[in-house]
Amino acid sequence: MQENVPLEDKLKQKLNSQQYTIATKPPERTRFRRVRGPAGSGKSIALAGRAAQLASEGKVVLVCNYNIALLGYLKSLVKEFIDPIPSQVTFSHFHYWCRYICERTGFMEDYRQILQELRLGHYTNDECFDFKMPGLLCSIYDNNNDRCPTYDAILLDEGHDFKPHWWSDVLRKAIRTEEGEALFVCDKTQNIYGTAEAWTDQTMEGLGCGFTGSWMELSGSYRLPAGLIPILQHFSDQYLTRYGADINIPSQESIQTNLLDRFRWIQVSPERSLVNVCVSEIEYLCNELDIPSVHFLSPTDKFGQEVVREIKQRGGDIYSTFSNQEAKLNLEPGRARIVATTVHSFKGWEASHLIVYVNKIDNLKDCALFYTALSRLKKNDNGTVLTVVSSCSELMQFGRSHFSEFLEVESDSQDLIL
C-alpha cells in the first residue's frame, strides 16, 4: 500500500533529479538556497518534498507564502510524501503569520491599534500591510526573542510575491541557530503584484537577505500541455518583453502534443453581455460528461461575482472565493462542478479545464496576470481545455493567430463567427 512506502522511495517516484536534489540535499556552501523556474517546472512539489524530508528528521518547519488560497494546495503536496503531516510543520501566509506572532507574544493590542489607524485613514492599505505590520514584527523579534517562535527551516513558495524586507527584517529573524536553513522558490514572470523586480541579486545578497551563490534552475515543465508552451512564448515575446519583464518560459521537452487538447478563444464585442458569454462557455464545458469540473478565472472580484450570481440563478453547482477569506482558505480544485475565483487566488494552483476572462492588457501587471492565468493549465491524458473569453481588442489578433479555435461574438448577433 502507498501508506507503507518509505519517504525516500516516494521522493524518488514523484520527483525528477533536479527536484530530488532540492528536496533531499542539505545546503553545503550556504544555508539559504534560491530556486527559480517557469510555471509547471515543479518548484512547489520540490519545496513540499523538502518540507517532508525535514519533518521526517524532526525539524521545525515554516512553509510560508503570500497567497492565502494556496495553503491548501501546499498541504496536499506535502501529504503526498508524509501523511499525516507532523505537527512541527506550520503552513501560513505571511500576514496571518504576523497576527499569530502578535497573539503568541502578547502584542495583539499593538496589532489592533495598527488596524484601527488604517480604518481611520491615517495610512493606506499598502502602508499598513507592507510596512507597519512588518515593522511591528521586526520590533517584537528584536526585543522579545525569548517569546518568539523560531524554526529550523523556513521555506518560501512563490517568493517573488514577497517584499524583500519582509524576509530580511522579519522572517529571517525566526530562523533558529547557525544551522537553520531557508529555501526561496520563484518565477519572476508571474509578477502580478509588481514585487518581483525588487529581488535583484544585489538585494538578495545584501540588505540582510543572505541569499548568495548561484540560483538552482528548474527548466522543463512536467505540468503544462505541450501545445500551451508556444502560446506562452508568443505572448511573452509580444507583450511581456515590451516592459522589460524577467521572462522564464518552460522549455519544450517534447514536440508531441495531445490531439485531444483544445485551445479556444472567444472575442466579445463590448456591446455584448460579457457575463452571459462567460456563463455560456462554462455551461458548454459542463455539458461534457467526461469533464469532472470547470474552473473559471476572473481578473476581479466584481466581475466574478456577477458570473457566480448568474450561474446560481440557473441552478449551477458552483464554489467561489470572491471577497471571501474563508472560502479562499478552503479552495480546492474540483470541490464543485464549477470553481470560480480570481487569477490572484488561483496563482500556484492548476486545472485541466480552464476558462479565463481577460478585459485589459494595459501594463506589466495586466500582462503578468494574464500570463499567470494561462499557465494554470494542467495536462491531462484525456485532453485539456483552455478557453479565453476576451473583451480586450488589443489581444484579438493574438487570439486569432495562436489559438486553434477562434470565435467572435458580434454585437448585433447571437451567433459565434468563425
C-alpha positions in Angstrom: 0.0 0.0 0.0 1.1 3.6 -0.7 1.0 4.4 3.0 3.8 1.9 3.7 6.1 3.2 1.0 9.2 4.8 2.6 9.7 8.5 2.2 12.9 8.1 0.2 11.0 5.9 -2.3 8.1 8.4 -2.6 10.6 11.2 -3.2 12.3 9.2 -6.0 8.9 8.3 -7.5 7.4 11.7 -7.6 10.4 14.0 -8.2 12.8 14.3 -11.2 16.5 14.6 -10.5 16.5 18.4 -10.1 13.6 18.4 -7.7 15.0 15.5 -5.8 18.2 17.4 -5.2 16.3 20.3 -3.8 14.2 18.1 -1.6 17.0 15.9 -0.1 20.3 17.6 -0.4 21.0 19.9 2.6 22.8 23.2 1.8 26.5 22.9 1.7 28.1 26.3 0.9 25.2 28.4 2.0 22.2 27.8 4.4 20.0 29.9 2.1 19.1 28.4 -1.3 17.3 30.1 -4.1 15.5 28.2 -6.9 13.8 29.6 -9.9 11.9 28.0 -12.7 8.9 28.7 -15.0 5.3 27.7 -14.4 4.9 24.0 -14.3 8.5 23.2 -13.6 7.8 21.7 -10.2 9.0 24.4 -7.8 6.2 23.8 -5.3 6.5 20.0 -5.3 10.2 20.2 -4.7 9.6 22.6 -1.8 7.0 20.1 -0.5 9.4 17.3 -0.7 12.0 19.3 1.3 9.3 20.1 4.0 8.6 16.3 4.2 12.2 15.4 4.4 12.9 18.0 7.2 9.8 16.9 9.1 10.9 13.3 9.0 14.1 14.4 10.7 12.1 16.0 13.5 12.9 19.6 12.3 10.5 22.5 13.0 9.5 24.0 9.6 7.5 27.0 8.5 6.1 26.8 4.9 5.2 30.4 4.1 3.6 32.1 1.1 1.7 35.3 0.2 -1.4 33.8 -1.4 -3.9 32.7 1.2 -5.7 30.4 -1.2 -2.5 28.4 -2.0 -2.1 27.0 1.5 -4.4 24.0 0.9 -2.5 23.1 -2.2 0.8 23.2 -0.4 -0.5 21.0 2.4 -1.8 18.5 -0.2 1.6 18.3 -1.9 3.4 17.6 1.4 0.8 14.9 2.2 1.8 13.1 -1.0 5.1 12.4 0.8 4.2 12.3 4.5 0.7 11.7 5.8 -0.3 12.8 8.4 1.9 15.8 8.3 3.7 16.2 11.6 2.6 19.0 13.9 6.0 20.7 13.7 5.3 21.8 10.2 3.4 25.1 10.1 1.7 26.4 6.9 0.9 30.1 6.8 0.5 33.1 4.5 2.7 35.9 5.6 0.2 38.3 7.1 -1.7 35.6 9.1 1.7 34.6 10.5 2.3 38.2 11.6 -1.0 38.1 13.5 -0.1 34.7 15.0 3.2 36.1 16.3 1.4 39.0 17.9 -1.0 36.6 19.6 1.7 34.3 20.8 3.9 37.1 22.2 1.2 39.3 23.8 1.2 42.2 21.2 -2.3 41.9 20.0 -3.1 45.4 21.3 -0.4 46.9 19.1 -1.7 44.8 16.2 -5.3 46.1 16.7 -4.0 49.7 17.0 -2.4 49.5 13.6 -5.7 48.2 12.1 -7.6 50.9 13.9 -5.3 53.6 12.4 -5.8 52.0 9.0 -9.6 52.3 9.4 -9.3 55.9 10.4 -7.4 56.6 7.2 -4.1 57.5 8.9 -2.3 55.5 6.2 -3.1 53.3 3.2 -3.7 49.6 3.0 -0.3 49.2 1.4 1.4 51.2 4.1 -0.3 49.1 6.8 0.5 45.7 5.5 3.7 46.4 3.6 5.4 48.4 6.3 3.5 48.9 9.6 2.8 45.2 10.4 6.3 44.0 9.3 7.8 46.8 11.4 5.9 45.7 14.4 7.1 42.1 13.9 10.7 43.3 13.5 10.5 45.1 16.8 8.9 42.0 18.5 11.7 39.7 17.3 14.5 42.2 18.2 13.2 42.9 21.7 11.3 39.8 22.8 13.3 37.0 21.2 12.8 34.5 24.1 9.0 34.5 23.5 9.1 34.4 19.7 8.6 31.1 17.8 11.6 30.0 15.8 12.2 27.4 13.1 14.9 25.1 11.9 13.9 26.0 8.3 11.7 28.5 6.5 10.5 27.6 3.0 9.1 30.4 0.9 6.8 29.4 -2.0 6.1 32.0 -4.7 8.9 34.0 -3.2 8.6 36.7 -5.9 5.3 37.9 -4.2 7.1 38.9 -1.0 8.7 42.3 -0.3 12.5 41.8 0.4 12.3 43.5 3.8 9.6 41.0 4.9 12.3 38.4 4.7 15.4 40.4 5.8 13.7 42.3 8.7 11.2 39.7 9.9 11.2 36.1 8.7 14.9 35.7 8.7 14.9 36.5 12.4 12.7 33.5 13.0 15.4 31.0 11.8 17.0 29.3 14.8 20.7 28.7 15.3 23.6 28.9 13.0 22.4 25.7 11.2 18.9 26.8 10.2 18.1 26.9 6.5 15.9 28.8 4.1 14.6 27.8 0.6 13.3 30.5 -1.7 11.5 29.5 -4.9 10.2 31.9 -7.5 9.1 32.6 -11.1 9.6 36.3 -11.8 7.4 36.0 -14.9 4.3 35.7 -12.7 4.9 39.2 -11.3 1.2 40.0 -10.7 1.9 42.2 -7.6 4.9 44.2 -9.1 7.2 42.9 -6.4 9.5 40.5 -8.3 11.7 43.2 -9.7 12.8 44.1 -6.2 14.5 40.7 -5.8 17.7 41.5 -7.7 20.9 39.5 -7.0 22.3 42.6 -5.2 19.2 42.7 -2.9 19.3 39.0 -2.2 23.0 39.0 -1.3 22.9 42.3 0.6 20.4 44.2 2.8 20.4 41.3 5.3 18.7 38.8 2.9 21.7 36.4 2.9 21.0 34.5 -0.4 24.3 34.0 -2.1 25.8 31.8 -4.7 24.2 30.6 -8.0 20.5 30.1 -8.5 19.3 26.5 -8.8 17.4 26.3 -12.1 14.4 24.2 -12.9 13.8 24.2 -16.7 11.3 21.9 -18.2 7.6 21.6 -17.4 6.1 18.4 -16.1 2.6 20.0 -15.8 1.9 22.2 -18.8 0.4 20.7 -22.0 3.0 20.8 -24.9 0.6 22.9 -27.0 0.4 25.7 -24.4 4.2 26.4 -24.3 4.4 28.1 -27.7 1.3 30.2 -26.8 3.1 31.4 -23.6 6.3 32.1 -25.6 4.4 34.1 -28.2 2.6 36.1 -25.5 5.8 36.8 -23.8 7.5 37.9 -27.0 4.7 40.2 -28.0 3.7 41.7 -24.6 5.9 41.0 -21.7 9.1 41.9 -23.4 7.9 45.4 -24.1 8.1 46.1 -20.4 11.5 44.5 -19.9 10.0 41.7 -17.8 12.2 38.9 -16.4 10.8 36.1 -18.6 11.2 32.4 -17.9 9.3 30.2 -20.3 9.3 26.4 -19.9 11.5 24.5 -22.4 9.7 22.4 -24.9 10.7 19.0 -23.7 8.6 17.2 -26.3 7.1 18.3 -29.6 4.4 15.7 -29.3 1.1 17.3 -28.4 -2.1 15.7 -27.2 -4.6 15.7 -30.1 -7.4 15.9 -27.5 -6.2 19.3 -26.2 -8.4 22.3 -27.1 -7.3 25.9 -27.2 -10.4 28.1 -27.7 -10.6 31.9 -28.0 -13.9 33.9 -27.8 -13.5 37.5 -28.8 -16.5 39.5 -27.5 -17.7 42.9 -28.6 -18.0 45.4 -25.6 -21.7 45.8 -26.6 -22.5 42.2 -25.7 -23.2 40.8 -22.3 -19.8 39.5 -21.1 -21.4 37.7 -18.1 -23.7 35.7 -20.4 -20.8 34.8 -22.7 -18.7 33.5 -19.8 -21.6 31.6 -18.3 -22.4 30.1 -21.7 -18.8 28.9 -22.0 -18.9 27.4 -18.5 -22.2 25.6 -19.3 -20.7 24.4 -22.7 -17.9 22.6 -20.9 -20.1 21.4 -18.1 -22.4 19.6 -20.6 -19.5 17.3 -21.5 -19.9 14.4 -19.1 -16.2 13.4 -19.2 -15.1 16.8 -17.7 -15.3 16.5 -13.9 -15.0 20.2 -13.1 -14.6 23.5 -14.8 -12.5 26.4 -13.4 -13.4 30.0 -14.2 -10.8 32.7 -13.5 -11.7 36.4 -13.3 -9.3 39.3 -13.1 -11.6 41.0 -10.5 -13.9 40.0 -7.7 -16.7 42.3 -9.0 -17.0 40.6 -12.4 -16.6 37.2 -10.9 -19.5 37.8 -8.5 -21.7 38.7 -11.4 -20.9 35.4 -13.2 -21.5 33.5 -10.0 -24.9 35.1 -9.5 -26.0 34.2 -13.0 -24.8 30.6 -12.6 -26.6 30.2 -9.3 -29.8 31.6 -10.9 -29.5 28.8 -13.5 -29.1 26.2 -10.7 -25.4 25.5 -11.3 -23.2 23.8 -8.7 -20.5 26.4 -8.0 -17.9 27.1 -5.4 -16.5 30.6 -5.4 -13.9 32.6 -3.4 -14.8 36.2 -4.4 -14.4 38.5 -1.5 -14.5 35.6 0.9 -11.4 34.9 3.0 -12.7 31.6 4.5 -13.5 30.3 1.0 -10.0 31.1 -0.2 -8.6 29.1 2.7 -10.7 26.1 1.7 -10.2 26.4 -2.0 -9.7 23.0 -3.6 -10.0 22.5 -7.4 -12.7 20.1 -8.2 -14.7 20.6 -4.9 -17.7 21.6 -7.0 -18.7 21.1 -10.7 -17.7 24.7 -11.2 -15.0 26.5 -9.3 -14.8 30.3 -9.7 -12.0 32.5 -8.3 -9.7 35.3 -9.2 -6.4 34.8 -11.0 -4.7 36.1 -7.9 -6.3 33.4 -5.7 -5.6 30.6 -8.2 -1.9 31.5 -8.6 0.0 28.3 -7.8 -3.0 26.1 -8.4 -3.6 24.0 -11.6 -6.6 22.7 -13.6 -7.2 20.7 -16.7 -10.4 22.6 -17.8 -10.0 26.3 -17.6 -11.9 29.4 -18.7 -10.1 32.7 -18.3 -11.7 36.1 -18.8 -9.4 39.0 -19.8 -10.5 42.6 -20.2 -7.3 44.6 -20.5 -3.6 44.4 -21.2 -2.5 48.0 -20.4 0.6 47.5 -18.3 3.1 44.9 -16.9 0.8 43.8 -14.1 -2.0 43.1 -16.6 0.4 41.1 -18.8 1.7 39.2 -15.9 -1.8 38.5 -14.6 -2.9 37.1 -18.0 0.3 35.0 -18.4 -0.3 33.6 -14.9 -3.9 32.7 -15.7 -2.8 30.8 -18.9 -0.1 29.0 -17.1 -2.5 27.4 -14.6 -3.4 24.8 -17.2 -2.5 21.2 -16.4 -2.0 18.5 -18.9 -4.4 15.5 -18.9 -4.2 12.3 -20.8 -7.9 12.7 -21.8 -7.2 16.2 -23.1 -7.2 19.7 -21.6 -9.4 22.7 -22.4 -8.3 26.3 -22.2 -10.9 28.8 -23.2 -10.1 32.6 -23.2 -13.1 35.0 -23.2 -11.7 38.3 -24.2 -13.2 41.8 -24.4 -9.7 43.3 -25.0 -9.4 44.4 -28.6 -5.6 44.6 -28.4 -5.5 40.8 -27.8 -7.8 39.9 -30.7 -5.1 39.3 -33.2 -3.1 37.3 -30.7 -6.1 35.0 -30.1 -6.7 34.7 -33.8 -3.1 33.8 -34.5 -2.3 31.4 -31.7 -5.5 29.6 -30.7 -6.7 26.7 -32.8 -10.3 27.7 -32.3 -11.1 31.4 -32.7 -14.7 32.6 -32.5 -16.1 36.1 -32.5 -19.3 37.3 -30.8 -20.6 40.2 -32.9 -22.6 43.0 -31.3 -25.6 42.5 -33.5 -25.8 38.7 -33.5 -26.2 35.8 -31.1 -24.1 33.7 -33.4 -20.4 32.8 -32.9 -18.5 33.7 -36.1 -15.5 31.5 -37.1 
